[in-house]
């Protein structure tokens, strides 16, 4: 779940695995971002945030 980028223009449109340091209990997604809530209360977010 997510988009992996490596500085390539087309990479933001390529789906890829996002490894997180814990168990995900909830996910939110918008048109240009994704966020995940872990079971320890931490939130991780990624995307272009446009």
Contact map, one row per residue, 1 for C-alpha under 8 A:
11100000000000111100000000000000000000000000000000
11110000000000111100000000000000010000000000011000
11111000001111111100000000000000000000000000001000
01111100001101111100000000000000000000000000000000
00111111001100000000000000000000000000000000000000
00011111001000000000000000000000000000000000000000
00001111101000000000000000000000000000000000000000
00001111111100000000000000000000000000000000000000
00000011111100000000000000000000000000000000000000
00000001111111000000000000000000000000000000000000
00111111111111000000000000000000000000000000000000
00111001111111100000000000000000000000000000000100
00100000011111100000000000000000000000000000000000
00110000011111110000000000000000000000000000000000
11110000000111111000000000000000000000000000000000
11110000000001111100000000000000000000000000000000
11110000000000111110000000000000000000000000000000
11110000000000011111000000000000000000000000000000
00000000000000001111100000000000000000000000000000
00000000000000000111111100000000000000000000000000
00000000000000000011111000000000000000000000000000
00000000000000000001111100000000000001110000000000
00000000000000000001111110000000000001100000000000
00000000000000000001011111100000000111100000000000
00000000000000000000001111100000000111100000000000
00000000000000000000000111110000000111000000000000
00000000000000000000000111111000011110000000000000
00000000000000000000000001111100011100000000000000
00000000000000000000000000111111111000000000000000
00000000000000000000000000011111110000000000000000
00000000000000000000000000001111100000000000000000
00000000000000000000000000001111110000000000001111
00000000000000000000000000001111111000000000111110
01000000000000000000000000111101111100000000111000
00000000000000000000000000111000111110000011110000
00000000000000000000000111110000011111000011100000
00000000000000000000000111100000001111101111000000
00000000000000000000011111000000000111111110000000
00000000000000000000011110000000000011111100000000
00000000000000000000010000000000000001111100000000
00000000000000000000000000000000000011111110000000
00000000000000000000000000000000000011111111000000
00000000000000000000000000000000001111001111100000
00000000000000000000000000000000001110000111110000
00000000000000000000000000000000111100000011111000
01000000000000000000000000000000111000000001111110
01100000000000000000000000000001110000000000111110
00000000000100000000000000000001100000000000011111
00000000000000000000000000000001100000000000011111
00000000000000000000000000000001000000000000000111
